[in-house]
C-alpha cells in the first residue's frame, strides 16, 4: 500500500461528499462503486462471477427438489428488491 495515495483515482474529500449525498437519498443504492477504478474493477468482478455461475448452472440447479418446479420465481423481488423478474 506504500504510495497508494499517489496512484488512487478517488479524492478522499469527494468520496466523503458522496457518502453524505448518498446518506440523504430517499432510496439509496445497496452498493455504490466510488471512483472510476472501483467502477471498472467492480464491473469486471461481476462479469466474471456471472460467467462462473453460468458455467456451473446445471450443477447448482441439480439440488432442486423434484416437486419444486418454478416456485423460486415467486421469491424474486422479495429477498432482493432490486431484482426484477
Backbone as ProteinMPNN parsed JSONL, in Angstrom:
{"seq_chain_A": "XXXXXXXXXXXXXXXXXXXXXXXXXXXXXXXXXXXXXXXXXXXXXXXXXXXXXXXXXXXXXXXXXXXXXXXXXXXXXXXXXXXXX", "coords_chain_A": {"N_chain_A": [[0.814, -1.194, 0.0], [2.173, 1.074, 0.122], [2.649, 4.276, -1.078], [0.182, 4.35, -2.244], [-1.637, 6.469, -2.072], [-0.727, 8.152, -4.02], [-1.442, 7.024, -6.381], [-4.1, 6.358, -6.381], [-7.356, 6.768, -7.742], [-9.552, 8.114, -6.65], [-10.53, 11.023, -4.871], [-10.251, 11.669, -1.519], [-11.833, 13.651, -0.215], [-13.879, 14.08, -2.045], [-15.022, 11.554, -2.03], [-15.982, 11.493, 0.587], [-17.913, 13.533, 0.379], [-19.619, 12.259, -1.415], [-20.533, 10.103, 0.135], [-22.018, 11.468, 2.071], [-23.996, 12.623, 0.429], [-25.255, 10.317, -0.583], [-26.236, 9.262, 1.79], [-28.355, 10.941, 2.277], [-30.195, 10.343, 0.361], [-33.496, 9.346, -0.608], [-33.915, 6.759, -1.451], [-31.438, 5.036, -1.25], [-28.654, 3.483, -3.002], [-27.981, -0.051, -2.846], [-25.393, -0.887, -3.213], [-22.487, 0.966, -4.102], [-20.127, 1.938, -6.349], [-17.377, 3.681, -5.826], [-15.537, 5.877, -7.597], [-13.677, 5.816, -10.654], [-11.882, 3.692, -11.053], [-12.753, 1.78, -9.156], [-15.312, 1.371, -10.146], [-14.824, 0.199, -12.685], [-13.274, -2.093, -11.949], [-15.095, -3.351, -10.251], [-17.233, -3.925, -12.0], [-15.959, -5.745, -13.683], [-15.425, -7.838, -11.913], [-18.07, -8.692, -11.341], [-18.882, -9.48, -13.912], [-17.174, -11.644, -14.29], [-17.992, -13.268, -12.167], [-20.634, -13.821, -12.941], [-20.135, -15.288, -15.281], [-18.856, -17.543, -14.197], [-20.909, -18.506, -12.54], [-22.823, -19.138, -14.515], [-21.433, -21.133, -15.867], [-21.545, -23.212, -14.045], [-24.241, -23.653, -13.726], [-26.0, -25.859, -14.231], [-25.101, -27.773, -12.378], [-25.535, -26.312, -10.03], [-28.319, -26.082, -10.03], [-29.011, -28.691, -9.703], [-29.754, -29.54, -7.204], [-32.375, -29.04, -6.686], [-35.564, -29.827, -5.375], [-37.575, -32.486, -6.609], [-40.303, -31.797, -6.889], [-40.318, -29.076, -6.839], [-40.496, -27.305, -9.03], [-41.155, -24.188, -10.516], [-41.167, -22.628, -8.261], [-39.262, -20.986, -7.098], [-39.297, -18.664, -8.543], [-41.317, -17.133, -7.529], [-40.176, -15.958, -5.38], [-38.511, -13.994, -6.305], [-37.556, -10.681, -6.014], [-38.534, -10.477, -3.459], [-36.609, -11.155, -1.457], [-34.492, -9.836, -2.535], [-34.966, -6.833, -3.36], [-34.131, -5.24, -5.538], [-33.977, -6.919, -7.674], [-35.511, -7.725, -10.608], [-38.156, -9.567, -12.041]], "CA_chain_A": [[0.0, 0.0, 0.0], [3.051, 2.24, 0.114], [2.487, 5.114, -2.256], [-1.164, 4.198, -2.805], [-2.295, 7.778, -2.182], [-0.254, 8.811, -5.227], [-1.974, 6.363, -7.571], [-5.546, 6.168, -6.267], [-8.147, 7.682, -8.567], [-10.533, 8.876, -5.879], [-10.148, 12.08, -3.947], [-10.953, 11.379, -0.262], [-12.85, 14.666, 0.082], [-15.027, 13.82, -2.93], [-15.673, 10.334, -1.532], [-16.742, 11.908, 1.774], [-19.103, 14.24, -0.117], [-20.503, 11.248, -1.991], [-21.156, 9.361, 1.247], [-23.044, 12.341, 2.653], [-25.097, 12.741, -0.547], [-25.974, 9.037, -0.618], [-26.942, 9.121, 3.074], [-29.568, 11.754, 2.237], [-31.111, 9.882, -0.688], [-34.657, 8.633, -0.091], [-33.802, 5.351, -1.837], [-30.014, 4.901, -1.58], [-28.282, 2.217, -3.626], [-27.46, -1.095, -1.975], [-23.95, -0.814, -3.443], [-22.064, 2.077, -4.939], [-18.71, 1.852, -6.658], [-16.882, 5.06, -5.778], [-14.326, 6.081, -8.373], [-13.62, 5.138, -11.956], [-11.194, 2.413, -10.918], [-13.65, 0.86, -8.458], [-16.402, 1.058, -11.07], [-14.348, -0.757, -13.692], [-12.922, -3.347, -11.286], [-16.33, -3.963, -9.763], [-17.964, -4.497, -13.147], [-15.212, -6.918, -14.151], [-15.665, -8.895, -10.93], [-19.426, -9.22, -11.537], [-18.896, -10.213, -15.192], [-16.512, -12.917, -14.042], [-18.853, -14.081, -11.301], [-21.748, -14.282, -13.76], [-19.628, -16.338, -16.169], [-18.632, -18.743, -13.383], [-22.239, -19.009, -12.158], [-23.434, -19.757, -15.691], [-20.696, -22.366, -16.146], [-21.962, -24.239, -13.093], [-25.7, -23.559, -13.537], [-26.632, -27.18, -14.162], [-24.741, -28.362, -11.091], [-26.214, -25.527, -8.997], [-29.753, -26.409, -10.051], [-29.204, -30.13, -9.51], [-30.222, -29.839, -5.851], [-33.804, -28.727, -6.555], [-36.492, -30.915, -5.07], [-38.307, -32.835, -7.838], [-41.611, -31.146, -6.945], [-40.147, -27.632, -6.646], [-40.955, -26.564, -10.198], [-40.667, -22.818, -10.64], [-41.506, -21.905, -7.034], [-38.227, -19.994, -6.79], [-39.615, -17.415, -9.226], [-42.203, -16.352, -6.668], [-39.342, -15.266, -4.402], [-37.795, -12.872, -6.918], [-38.016, -9.373, -5.573], [-38.855, -10.473, -2.033], [-35.387, -11.096, -0.656], [-33.624, -8.865, -3.192], [-35.925, -5.939, -4.012], [-33.658, -4.644, -6.796], [-34.043, -7.928, -8.74], [-36.806, -7.703, -11.297], [-38.396, -10.8, -12.785]], "C_chain_A": [[0.861, 1.264, 0.0], [2.875, 3.007, -1.185], [1.103, 5.061, -2.87], [-1.851, 5.545, -3.017], [-1.851, 8.532, -3.43], [-0.858, 8.213, -6.497], [-3.486, 6.154, -7.529], [-6.287, 7.199, -7.11], [-9.023, 8.61, -7.731], [-9.89, 9.888, -4.948], [-10.932, 11.84, -2.657], [-12.044, 12.389, 0.076], [-14.086, 14.453, -0.785], [-15.769, 12.558, -2.509], [-16.512, 10.673, -0.301], [-18.015, 12.649, 1.367], [-20.119, 13.254, -0.688], [-21.25, 10.489, -0.9], [-22.269, 10.197, 1.872], [-24.243, 12.5, 1.725], [-25.928, 11.46, -0.566], [-26.787, 8.847, 0.657], [-28.25, 9.896, 3.085], [-30.572, 11.301, 1.185], [-32.298, 9.137, -0.078], [-34.598, 7.13, -0.39], [-32.347, 5.083, -2.243], [-29.7, 3.54, -2.204], [-27.756, 1.225, -2.587], [-25.934, -1.111, -2.029], [-23.663, 0.411, -4.293], [-20.563, 1.973, -5.116], [-18.171, 3.273, -6.784], [-15.547, 5.156, -6.502], [-14.338, 5.276, -9.655], [-12.956, 3.78, -11.846], [-12.086, 1.382, -10.23], [-14.798, 0.43, -9.361], [-15.968, -0.001, -12.078], [-13.987, -2.104, -13.074], [-14.17, -4.079, -10.814], [-17.125, -4.613, -10.878], [-17.266, -5.751, -13.66], [-15.427, -8.104, -13.208], [-17.042, -9.519, -11.15], [-19.56, -9.964, -12.861], [-18.286, -11.587, -15.009], [-17.395, -13.829, -13.187], [-20.04, -14.639, -12.081], [-21.311, -15.422, -14.678], [-19.41, -17.64, -15.4], [-19.973, -19.345, -12.963], [-22.907, -19.723, -13.327], [-22.754, -21.078, -16.033], [-21.211, -23.512, -15.281], [-23.475, -24.261, -12.843], [-26.349, -24.93, -13.377], [-26.335, -27.854, -12.825], [-25.453, -27.635, -9.952], [-27.685, -25.914, -8.888], [-30.039, -27.875, -9.75], [-29.737, -30.487, -8.13], [-31.708, -29.544, -5.65], [-34.615, -29.987, -6.269], [-37.298, -31.213, -6.331], [-39.656, -32.124, -7.986], [-41.522, -29.614, -6.875], [-40.671, -26.82, -7.828], [-40.33, -25.186, -10.253], [-41.007, -21.984, -9.406], [-40.505, -20.799, -6.711], [-38.566, -18.645, -7.425], [-40.531, -16.527, -8.392], [-41.409, -15.539, -5.644], [-38.606, -14.069, -4.989], [-38.402, -11.551, -6.47], [-38.371, -9.325, -4.101], [-37.607, -10.35, -1.174], [-34.398, -10.102, -1.241], [-34.504, -7.901, -3.994], [-35.452, -5.36, -5.337], [-33.688, -5.631, -7.957], [-35.449, -7.901, -9.339], [-36.97, -8.976, -12.104], [-38.777, -10.492, -14.216]], "O_chain_A": [[0.348, 2.377, -0.108], [2.948, 2.428, -2.269], [0.871, 5.667, -3.916], [-2.555, 5.744, -4.007], [-2.534, 9.464, -3.857], [-0.793, 8.822, -7.564], [-4.087, 5.807, -8.545], [-5.888, 8.362, -7.178], [-9.206, 9.774, -8.086], [-8.854, 9.636, -4.331], [-12.163, 11.81, -2.691], [-13.086, 12.005, 0.608], [-15.212, 14.625, -0.318], [-16.994, 12.488, -2.614], [-17.635, 10.188, -0.166], [-19.078, 12.419, 1.944], [-21.323, 13.393, -0.473], [-22.455, 10.263, -1.005], [-23.345, 9.678, 2.166], [-25.384, 12.511, 2.186], [-27.158, 11.512, -0.565], [-27.902, 8.328, 0.612], [-29.166, 9.545, 3.829], [-31.685, 11.824, 1.127], [-32.122, 8.375, 0.873], [-35.173, 6.327, 0.345], [-32.05, 4.921, -3.426], [-30.406, 2.562, -1.958], [-27.164, 1.616, -1.581], [-25.27, -1.322, -1.014], [-24.491, 0.837, -5.097], [-19.817, 1.925, -4.139], [-18.48, 3.978, -7.744], [-14.55, 4.581, -6.065], [-14.93, 4.199, -9.731], [-13.404, 2.816, -12.468], [-12.166, 0.237, -10.674], [-15.208, -0.73, -9.347], [-16.675, -0.986, -12.293], [-14.352, -3.148, -13.614], [-14.277, -5.296, -10.968], [-17.632, -5.723, -10.722], [-17.93, -6.718, -14.033], [-15.591, -9.238, -13.657], [-17.172, -10.743, -11.147], [-20.268, -10.968, -12.936], [-18.812, -12.58, -15.511], [-17.519, -15.022, -13.465], [-20.41, -15.8, -11.904], [-22.032, -16.407, -14.835], [-19.74, -18.717, -15.895], [-20.152, -20.562, -13.024], [-23.491, -20.792, -13.152], [-23.415, -22.032, -16.442], [-21.3, -24.651, -15.739], [-23.93, -24.829, -11.85], [-27.163, -25.129, -12.475], [-27.228, -28.441, -12.212], [-25.925, -28.273, -9.011], [-28.223, -26.054, -7.79], [-31.195, -28.255, -9.564], [-30.135, -31.631, -7.905], [-32.243, -29.773, -4.565], [-34.381, -31.052, -6.84], [-37.67, -30.288, -7.053], [-40.098, -31.877, -9.108], [-42.549, -28.936, -6.853], [-41.237, -25.746, -7.629], [-39.124, -25.031, -10.062], [-41.123, -20.762, -9.5], [-40.87, -19.786, -6.114], [-38.171, -17.6, -6.908], [-40.516, -15.305, -8.538], [-41.908, -14.552, -5.106], [-38.125, -13.215, -4.244], [-39.614, -11.347, -6.545], [-38.5, -8.237, -3.54], [-37.558, -9.526, -0.261], [-33.55, -9.577, -0.518], [-34.756, -8.131, -5.177], [-36.278, -5.019, -6.184], [-33.454, -5.243, -9.102], [-36.444, -8.041, -8.627], [-36.037, -9.417, -12.775], [-39.019, -11.409, -15.001]]}, "name": "protein", "num_of_chains": 1, "seq": "XXXXXXXXXXXXXXXXXXXXXXXXXXXXXXXXXXXXXXXXXXXXXXXXXXXXXXXXXXXXXXXXXXXXXXXXXXXXXXXXXXXXX"}
